[in-house]
Amino acid sequence: MKLALVVSDSLQAQAGAAALRHAHEWVDPKAADVLVVLGGDGFLLHVLHEMLARNQVKPCYGLNLGTVGFLMNGQHDEMPIARRVAEAHRVPIHPLEMRAVTQGGAEFSYYAINEVSLLRETRQTAKLEVTVNGQVRMEELAGDGVLVATSIGSTAYNLSANGPILPLGARMLALTPISPFRPRRWKGAIIPESAVIEFRVREAAKRPVAAVADQKEVRDVKHVHISAATDKELTLLFDPGYTLEERIFTEQFQV
């Protein structure tokens, strides 16, 4: 198996890579079967997005040299890296595709692995119309915004916004309001991954809203279309007994 080493610019990741460079015969990422990614969750997401942009998607095995490392594996120097990768458990992931239209008519399309968020740009409360599969489900959601999270992203921003944790393999999305003002008691919804979600910004000139697909932001949007990119499949690799499914399951019992 041909492995390529991809390292974050952080001092911690660079230091960790120094020893690992001599532990295997690495190849260029373009020639690799698997990318071994050193860094944190943010850097891994960056690598995944870069592959999507180039349409050159390869499995990624992350080694945590960052802060949280929820999507990464721990460090176990006693086992050769090639063996760890060969024995790793594969987790397929489908990102979301966000298509946003601005008030000026410009159109943008970005992928989101964690979530798509709509956020108010000013002190004015955002007002959004929520449509699912062509049917208006909420004529007006007023608050700081709303987000649509994948199962892999349900433990990130979605969890901080009091959204539900979604087990991997459930093929569901979390639709979670961000500091809702009206309807005050609405806590969000869990919808099928196959659903098409649309948001229309009400009073867009007075209450500007930005749409964010992971790190990609589009400001002053008037309409946002979100659907699962079923034609795009990413693969994360995890050590046996250190699977992402188990970590998501464990997260639900944290107090």
C-alpha positions as CSV (number, residue, x, y, z in Angstrom):
1,M,0.0,0.0,0.0
2,K,1.4,3.4,-1.0
3,L,1.1,6.0,1.8
4,A,1.6,9.7,1.7
5,L,2.3,11.9,4.7
6,V,0.4,15.2,4.9
7,V,1.3,17.4,7.8
8,S,-0.2,20.5,9.4
9,D,1.9,23.6,9.7
10,S,1.5,23.6,13.5
11,L,4.7,23.2,15.6
12,Q,3.2,20.1,17.3
13,A,2.4,18.4,14.0
14,Q,5.8,19.2,12.5
15,A,7.6,17.8,15.5
16,G,5.6,14.6,15.4
17,A,6.3,14.2,11.7
18,A,10.0,14.3,12.2
19,A,10.2,10.9,13.7
20,L,7.4,9.4,11.4
21,R,9.2,10.4,8.2
22,H,11.8,7.7,8.9
23,A,9.3,5.0,9.8
24,H,8.0,4.4,6.3
25,E,8.9,4.9,2.6
26,W,6.4,7.7,1.7
27,V,5.2,8.7,-1.7
28,D,3.8,11.9,-3.2
29,P,0.1,12.4,-2.4
30,K,-0.9,12.1,-6.0
31,A,0.6,8.6,-6.2
32,A,-0.7,7.4,-2.8
33,D,-3.4,4.9,-2.0
34,V,-4.0,6.5,1.4
35,L,-3.1,9.8,3.0
36,V,-1.8,9.8,6.5
37,V,-2.8,13.2,7.9
38,L,-1.0,14.7,11.0
39,G,-2.7,17.5,12.8
40,G,-6.1,18.2,14.2
41,D,-9.7,18.0,13.1
42,G,-9.6,21.3,11.3
43,F,-6.6,20.3,9.3
44,L,-8.2,17.0,8.3
45,L,-11.3,18.8,7.2
46,H,-9.0,21.1,5.1
47,V,-7.4,18.1,3.4
48,L,-10.8,16.5,2.7
49,H,-12.1,19.8,1.1
50,E,-8.9,20.1,-1.0
51,M,-9.5,16.6,-2.4
52,L,-13.1,17.4,-3.1
53,A,-12.1,20.6,-4.9
54,R,-9.6,18.7,-7.1
55,N,-11.9,15.7,-7.5
56,Q,-9.1,13.4,-6.3
57,V,-10.6,11.7,-3.3
58,K,-8.5,9.2,-1.3
59,P,-9.0,7.5,2.1
60,C,-7.5,9.4,5.0
61,Y,-6.0,8.1,8.2
62,G,-5.6,10.9,10.7
63,L,-3.1,11.0,13.6
64,N,-4.1,13.5,16.3
65,L,-1.5,16.2,16.9
66,G,-4.1,18.9,17.4
67,T,-6.5,19.8,20.2
68,V,-9.7,17.6,20.1
69,G,-8.9,15.1,17.5
70,F,-12.5,13.7,17.3
71,L,-11.9,12.6,13.7
72,M,-8.4,11.4,14.3
73,N,-6.6,8.3,15.7
74,G,-4.4,8.4,18.8
75,Q,-0.6,7.9,18.7
76,H,0.7,4.4,19.3
77,D,4.3,4.3,18.3
78,E,4.8,0.6,19.0
79,M,2.9,-0.4,15.8
80,P,4.2,0.3,12.3
81,I,2.1,2.9,10.6
82,A,1.6,0.7,7.5
83,R,0.1,-2.0,9.7
84,R,-2.2,0.4,11.4
85,V,-3.5,1.7,8.1
86,A,-3.9,-1.8,6.7
87,E,-6.0,-2.9,9.7
88,A,-8.0,0.3,10.0
89,H,-11.8,0.4,9.9
90,R,-13.3,2.3,7.0
91,V,-16.1,4.9,7.5
92,P,-17.7,6.3,4.4
93,I,-19.0,9.9,4.5
94,H,-21.2,11.8,2.1
95,P,-20.8,15.6,2.4
96,L,-23.6,18.1,1.9
97,E,-23.7,20.4,-1.1
98,M,-24.7,24.0,-0.5
99,R,-25.9,26.1,-3.3
100,A,-26.4,29.7,-2.4
101,V,-27.8,32.7,-4.3
102,T,-26.9,36.2,-3.1
103,Q,-29.2,39.3,-3.2
104,G,-27.2,40.5,-6.2
105,G,-27.9,37.2,-8.1
106,A,-24.5,35.6,-7.8
107,E,-24.5,31.8,-7.3
108,F,-22.0,29.8,-5.3
109,S,-21.7,26.1,-4.6
110,Y,-19.6,24.5,-1.8
111,Y,-19.4,21.2,0.1
112,A,-19.8,20.8,3.8
113,I,-18.6,17.8,5.8
114,N,-19.8,19.0,9.2
115,E,-22.6,21.4,8.6
116,V,-24.1,24.3,6.7
117,S,-25.0,27.3,8.8
118,L,-27.1,30.4,8.1
119,L,-26.1,33.2,10.4
120,R,-27.3,36.8,10.9
121,E,-24.7,39.4,9.8
122,T,-25.9,42.3,12.0
123,R,-27.6,42.9,15.3
124,Q,-30.9,42.4,13.5
125,T,-32.6,39.0,14.0
126,A,-32.5,36.8,11.0
127,K,-35.9,35.7,9.6
128,L,-35.9,32.5,7.5
129,E,-38.5,30.5,5.6
130,V,-37.8,26.8,5.9
131,T,-38.7,24.3,3.1
132,V,-38.2,20.6,3.1
133,N,-38.7,18.5,-0.1
134,G,-40.6,21.4,-1.7
135,Q,-43.0,21.9,1.2
136,V,-42.8,25.0,3.4
137,R,-42.5,23.6,6.9
138,M,-42.0,26.9,8.7
139,E,-43.0,30.2,7.3
140,E,-40.8,32.2,9.6
141,L,-37.9,31.2,11.9
142,A,-36.6,34.2,13.8
143,G,-33.3,34.0,15.6
144,D,-29.5,34.1,15.2
145,G,-29.8,31.5,12.4
146,V,-30.1,27.8,11.7
147,L,-27.8,24.9,10.7
148,V,-28.0,21.6,9.0
149,A,-25.5,19.0,10.3
150,T,-24.4,15.6,9.1
151,S,-23.9,12.7,11.5
152,I,-20.2,13.3,11.6
153,G,-20.8,17.0,12.2
154,S,-23.5,16.5,14.8
155,T,-21.0,16.6,17.7
156,A,-19.5,19.9,16.5
157,Y,-21.3,23.2,16.2
158,N,-24.6,21.4,16.1
159,L,-24.0,20.0,19.6
160,S,-23.0,23.4,20.9
161,A,-26.3,24.7,19.6
162,N,-28.2,22.0,21.6
163,G,-28.8,19.9,18.5
164,P,-29.1,16.1,18.7
165,I,-26.1,13.7,18.3
166,L,-26.7,11.4,15.2
167,P,-25.2,7.9,15.1
168,L,-23.2,7.1,12.0
169,G,-25.1,5.0,9.5
170,A,-28.4,6.5,10.5
171,R,-28.5,8.5,7.3
172,M,-30.2,11.4,9.0
173,L,-29.5,15.2,9.2
174,A,-30.0,17.5,12.2
175,L,-31.9,20.7,11.4
176,T,-31.1,22.9,14.5
177,P,-32.0,26.5,15.2
178,I,-29.4,28.8,16.6
179,S,-30.7,30.9,19.5
180,P,-34.3,30.9,18.2
181,F,-36.6,33.8,19.2
182,R,-39.7,32.6,17.3
183,P,-41.0,30.0,17.5
184,R,-39.4,30.0,20.9
185,R,-40.1,26.4,21.8
186,W,-38.9,24.8,18.5
187,K,-35.9,22.7,19.2
188,G,-35.2,21.6,15.6
189,A,-35.9,18.4,13.6
190,I,-34.2,15.2,12.5
191,I,-34.8,14.5,8.8
192,P,-33.7,11.9,6.3
193,E,-30.3,12.4,4.6
194,S,-32.2,12.2,1.2
195,A,-34.2,15.3,2.0
196,V,-33.7,18.6,0.1
197,I,-33.7,21.6,2.4
198,E,-34.1,25.2,1.3
199,F,-34.0,28.5,3.2
200,R,-35.3,31.8,1.9
201,V,-34.2,34.9,3.7
202,R,-37.1,37.2,4.6
203,E,-36.4,40.9,4.7
204,A,-33.0,40.2,3.3
205,A,-32.0,43.9,2.8
206,K,-32.8,44.8,6.4
207,R,-31.7,41.5,8.0
208,P,-28.7,40.2,6.0
209,V,-27.7,36.6,6.4
210,A,-24.5,34.7,5.6
211,A,-24.4,31.0,4.6
212,V,-21.4,29.0,5.7
213,A,-20.4,25.5,4.4
214,D,-17.8,24.4,7.0
215,Q,-15.3,27.2,6.4
216,K,-16.6,28.7,3.1
217,E,-18.8,31.7,3.6
218,V,-21.2,33.5,1.3
219,R,-22.6,36.8,2.6
220,D,-25.9,38.5,1.8
221,V,-27.7,35.4,0.7
222,K,-31.4,35.4,-0.3
223,H,-31.8,31.6,-1.0
224,V,-29.9,28.5,0.1
225,H,-30.4,25.0,-1.3
226,I,-28.9,22.0,0.7
227,S,-28.8,18.4,-0.3
228,A,-26.5,15.3,0.3
229,A,-23.9,14.9,-2.4
230,T,-24.4,11.2,-2.9
231,D,-22.0,11.2,-5.8
232,K,-19.2,12.2,-3.5
233,E,-17.9,9.7,-1.0
234,L,-15.1,10.4,1.5
235,T,-13.4,7.7,3.5
236,L,-11.9,8.0,7.0
237,L,-9.8,5.2,8.5
238,F,-9.9,4.4,12.2
239,D,-8.0,1.9,14.4
240,P,-9.9,-1.1,15.6
241,G,-11.7,-0.3,18.8
242,Y,-11.2,3.4,18.2
243,T,-14.0,3.8,15.7
244,L,-15.9,7.0,15.1
245,E,-19.2,5.2,15.7
246,E,-18.1,4.4,19.2
247,R,-16.9,7.9,19.9
248,I,-20.3,9.3,18.7
249,F,-22.1,6.8,20.9
250,T,-20.0,7.6,23.9
251,E,-20.5,11.3,23.4
252,Q,-24.3,10.8,24.0
253,F,-23.6,9.8,27.6
254,Q,-21.2,12.6,28.5
255,V,-22.4,14.6,31.5
